[in-house]
Amino acid sequence: MQILDSLKWRYATKKFDANRFLNTAQLDTLKEAFNLTATSYGLQPIRLVVIQNKEVQEQLVPHSWNQRQVVDASHLLVICIENTVDTETIEAYFNRVKAIRNTPDEILAPFKEFMTNSFKGRTQEDLNIWSAKQAYLAMGNLLTVCGAEQIDACPMEGFVSEKYDEILGLEAHGLSSVLVLPVGYRAEDDMFADFKKVRKSISESILEL
């Protein structure tokens, strides 16, 4: 029941307390949670950009539908996809598998060949869509962890990704922004904190066969 209570506690925070900040341990937990997120094939074609720079955050507000959460939050997390997913990506993944699990090449080779051939046949658009799905997995995981750790957050799709990429210089890192997650502490006068959750009933949202 503890995790359910945490999920009931969390909400999309509309107003953050600009004077309260996450500590290093909390931020490290979010970083670790992001890195532990499940991704397709375990390839992790995503990166997390962590921003705690009010000047930069202020620049991003006009490109976030003027949502002040972007600057008032303790930190701004930007979930990005890697612009290139290719044979080098796959090679790096299998090198990690060998280094961490000490798995012999002869066992890895068939799966490695399958993955290499599979990704060679995908268009850039297909790869971007696939990578973006992994970003959403990470967002969901972070929201759950935020609830469990009593960290307020506001998941956001409402921003101009091209402008974020430009201001943050993401192209130089081979990244494109997909999702934004301001994190911190809710303001005492955020009226949304007391709103009851609006959800379907269990019988409406769950189909048991």
Backbone torsions as a table, in degrees:
resi	resn	phi	psi	omega
1	MET	NA	-23.9	-176.7
2	GLN	-59.9	-43.2	-179.3
3	ILE	-67.4	-35.4	177.8
4	LEU	-66.3	-39.2	176.2
5	ASP	-62.0	-38.5	179.1
6	SER	-65.7	-39.7	179.3
7	LEU	-69.3	-31.9	176.3
8	LYS	-72.4	-30.6	-179.3
9	TRP	-70.1	-39.5	-175.2
10	ARG	-72.4	152.9	174.6
11	TYR	-157.5	167.7	178.0
12	ALA	-75.5	97.9	-173.8
13	THR	-64.4	124.8	-177.4
14	LYS	-95.3	-22.0	-179.8
15	LYS	-141.5	121.0	-179.6
16	PHE	-98.4	154.0	171.8
17	ASP	-80.5	108.1	-174.8
18	ALA	-70.0	-7.9	-177.6
19	ASN	-103.0	3.3	179.0
20	ARG	-116.4	140.9	-174.2
21	PHE	-132.3	147.3	175.2
22	LEU	-68.6	147.1	176.5
23	ASN	-87.7	172.9	-175.8
24	THR	-60.5	-39.6	-178.8
25	ALA	-64.6	-41.4	178.7
26	GLN	-63.7	-44.0	-179.4
27	LEU	-65.5	-39.4	177.8
28	ASP	-63.0	-36.2	177.7
29	THR	-63.0	-42.8	179.2
30	LEU	-66.3	-39.5	177.9
31	LYS	-62.8	-45.6	-178.9
32	GLU	-65.8	-39.8	178.9
33	ALA	-62.8	-41.6	177.3
34	PHE	-60.2	-45.9	-176.9
35	ASN	-67.6	-25.2	-180.0
36	LEU	-89.3	-2.4	-179.5
37	THR	-59.5	138.2	175.3
38	ALA	-68.0	136.1	174.4
39	THR	-135.7	156.9	-179.1
40	SER	-59.1	128.9	-177.8
41	TYR	63.7	-0.4	-175.9
42	GLY	72.9	18.0	-173.9
43	LEU	-77.6	-20.3	178.7
44	GLN	49.6	63.3	-179.6
45	PRO	-83.0	32.9	-174.9
46	ILE	-132.2	155.1	176.8
47	ARG	-136.5	151.5	177.7
48	LEU	-110.7	124.3	175.9
49	VAL	-101.2	122.7	-177.8
50	VAL	-107.0	122.2	-175.9
51	ILE	-120.4	126.1	168.7
52	GLN	-134.8	75.6	-177.5
53	ASN	-149.7	101.2	-172.8
54	LYS	-59.9	-34.2	179.4
55	GLU	-64.2	-45.3	178.7
56	VAL	-67.5	-43.1	179.9
57	GLN	-60.6	-38.7	178.7
58	GLU	-64.0	-37.9	178.1
59	GLN	-62.9	-28.3	-176.2
60	LEU	-83.7	-17.7	-177.0
61	VAL	-56.1	-49.1	-178.7
62	PRO	-61.7	-21.3	-179.2
63	HIS	-99.9	15.4	179.3
64	SER	-127.5	34.3	-176.9
65	TRP	55.7	31.8	178.5
66	ASN	58.0	30.0	177.8
67	GLN	-81.0	117.5	-173.0
68	ARG	-72.4	-12.1	177.2
69	GLN	-56.2	-31.5	-176.5
70	VAL	-60.7	-35.7	-178.0
71	VAL	-102.4	-28.3	-177.1
72	ASP	-81.0	-20.7	-179.8
73	ALA	-67.0	157.5	176.8
74	SER	-59.5	-49.6	179.4
75	HIS	-136.6	151.3	174.7
76	LEU	-111.9	120.1	177.9
77	LEU	-101.3	129.1	178.2
78	VAL	-118.4	117.9	-179.6
79	ILE	-91.6	123.6	-174.0
80	CYS	-120.7	158.6	171.2
81	ILE	-106.3	152.9	174.8
82	GLU	-80.8	132.2	-175.8
83	ASN	-71.2	-19.8	-178.6
84	THR	-124.0	120.0	172.2
85	VAL	-124.1	107.9	-172.8
86	ASP	-142.8	-163.2	-177.9
87	THR	-63.0	-31.8	177.4
88	GLU	-66.1	-36.9	176.6
89	THR	-60.7	-46.2	-178.9
90	ILE	-67.1	-41.4	178.8
91	GLU	-60.3	-43.6	179.7
92	ALA	-63.6	-38.3	178.9
93	TYR	-62.2	-48.0	-177.8
94	PHE	-69.4	-28.8	173.5
95	ASN	-64.7	-37.7	176.4
96	ARG	-65.8	-41.9	178.9
97	VAL	-58.9	-45.6	179.8
98	LYS	-63.0	-42.4	-176.2
99	ALA	-69.7	-38.0	-174.5
100	ILE	-86.9	-40.9	-175.1
101	ARG	-103.7	-11.7	-178.1
102	ASN	58.7	38.0	-179.7
103	THR	-78.2	131.1	-178.6
104	PRO	-63.6	149.1	-179.5
105	ASP	-58.3	-37.7	-176.2
106	GLU	-65.5	-25.4	177.0
107	ILE	-81.1	-37.3	-177.4
108	LEU	-77.9	-28.6	-170.5
109	ALA	-53.5	-48.1	-177.3
110	PRO	-62.3	-42.3	-180.0
111	PHE	-69.4	-37.9	178.6
112	LYS	-62.1	-43.6	179.5
113	GLU	-64.7	-41.7	178.5
114	PHE	-60.3	-47.6	-178.8
115	MET	-64.2	-43.2	-179.7
116	THR	-59.5	-47.0	-179.6
117	ASN	-66.8	-37.3	-179.8
118	SER	-63.8	-44.7	-176.9
119	PHE	-76.1	-25.9	177.6
120	LYS	-63.1	-29.7	-176.8
121	GLY	-87.0	3.7	-177.0
122	ARG	-98.2	142.3	175.9
123	THR	-77.1	165.5	177.9
124	GLN	-61.5	-37.6	178.4
125	GLU	-63.0	-43.5	178.4
126	ASP	-61.4	-42.0	-179.3
127	LEU	-65.6	-40.3	178.9
128	ASN	-64.2	-41.4	178.5
129	ILE	-64.4	-45.2	179.0
130	TRP	-61.0	-44.4	-179.4
131	SER	-64.9	-40.4	179.9
132	ALA	-61.3	-34.5	177.2
133	LYS	-62.5	-34.4	178.1
134	GLN	-69.6	-33.6	177.6
135	ALA	-63.2	-38.9	178.8
136	TYR	-68.2	-34.8	174.3
137	LEU	-59.7	-43.5	-179.6
138	ALA	-64.9	-40.3	178.2
139	MET	-60.1	-47.4	179.6
140	GLY	-60.4	-41.6	179.0
141	ASN	-63.8	-44.2	179.7
142	LEU	-63.5	-38.2	179.3
143	LEU	-64.1	-39.5	178.1
144	THR	-65.4	-44.4	179.0
145	VAL	-64.7	-40.3	176.8
146	CYS	-58.4	-43.7	178.3
147	GLY	-61.7	-44.6	-178.6
148	ALA	-65.5	-31.4	-177.4
149	GLU	-96.4	5.3	-179.1
150	GLN	58.2	42.1	174.3
151	ILE	-107.1	127.7	179.6
152	ASP	-80.3	148.2	-176.1
153	ALA	-152.8	158.7	177.7
154	CYS	-138.3	100.5	179.1
155	PRO	-66.5	133.8	-174.9
156	MET	-135.8	130.1	167.2
157	GLU	-106.0	-14.2	-174.1
158	GLY	-79.5	77.3	176.9
159	PHE	-157.3	161.3	-179.8
160	VAL	-94.6	102.1	-172.5
161	SER	-61.0	-37.1	-179.4
162	GLU	-61.1	-38.9	179.5
163	LYS	-70.5	-40.2	175.2
164	TYR	-58.6	-47.0	-178.5
165	ASP	-58.8	-40.0	-178.6
166	GLU	-68.7	-49.6	-176.6
167	ILE	-65.4	-38.6	-177.3
168	LEU	-88.0	-3.9	179.8
169	GLY	63.8	37.8	-173.5
170	LEU	-72.1	-28.7	-178.8
171	GLU	-59.2	-35.6	179.8
172	ALA	-64.5	-21.9	178.8
173	HIS	-99.8	4.9	-179.8
174	GLY	70.4	32.6	-174.9
175	LEU	-124.1	156.1	171.5
176	SER	-133.8	133.7	-178.9
177	SER	-73.6	143.3	-178.5
178	VAL	-125.8	-42.0	-176.3
179	LEU	-140.5	154.0	179.8
180	VAL	-125.7	138.9	-179.2
181	LEU	-138.4	92.5	171.4
182	PRO	-67.6	138.0	179.6
183	VAL	-133.3	149.8	179.6
184	GLY	164.0	-130.7	-178.6
185	TYR	-130.5	135.7	178.8
186	ARG	-63.2	145.5	173.7
187	ALA	-75.2	148.2	-178.3
188	GLU	-61.8	-26.4	-177.6
189	ASP	-101.6	19.3	174.1
190	ASP	-77.8	104.1	-173.9
191	MET	-65.4	-21.3	-178.9
192	PHE	-68.9	-18.4	-179.1
193	ALA	-63.4	-28.2	-175.9
194	ASP	-98.5	-1.6	-180.0
195	PHE	-69.8	139.8	174.7
196	LYS	-71.3	145.1	178.6
197	LYS	-68.2	140.0	176.5
198	VAL	-107.7	107.3	-179.1
199	ARG	-137.5	156.0	171.6
200	LYS	-64.8	161.3	172.7
201	SER	-71.4	159.6	178.1
202	ILE	-55.9	-40.9	-178.5
203	SER	-64.9	-26.9	179.0
204	GLU	-82.4	-31.6	-174.1
205	SER	-97.3	-15.0	-177.2
206	ILE	-116.7	131.2	174.9
207	LEU	-114.5	117.6	179.5
208	GLU	-104.7	124.0	-177.8
209	LEU	-112.9	NA	NA
